[in-house]
Amino acid sequence: MAWRVEFSASASKELEKLGPDNARRILRFLKQRVLKAQHPRMLGEALRGPELGRFWKYRIGPFRVIARIEDGRMIVFVVRIGHRREIYR
């Protein structure tokens, strides 16, 4: 069974706001790098903190994708997408 990427409603809206070129770049990264990796944690980095530690971030140029990796269902669930200066607020 292969990994899948799913988006929260708010992450989908954030992706649309980035414009078509940036959205394509982010989707290409998720599709070609994250899903083809042996495990999604190989490319990302865990956020720090007691509650944030369950989320992973992926760097795509000046943008960040914050996701929750669900091992049991083999899903990378994207929670937020945005520019690095705004995503952590």
Secondary structure, DSSP 8 states (H G I E B T S, - for coil): ---EEEE-HHHHHHHHHT-HHHHHHHHHHIIIIITTSSSGGGT-EE--STTGGGEEEEEETTEEEEEEEETTTTEEEEEEEEETTTTT-
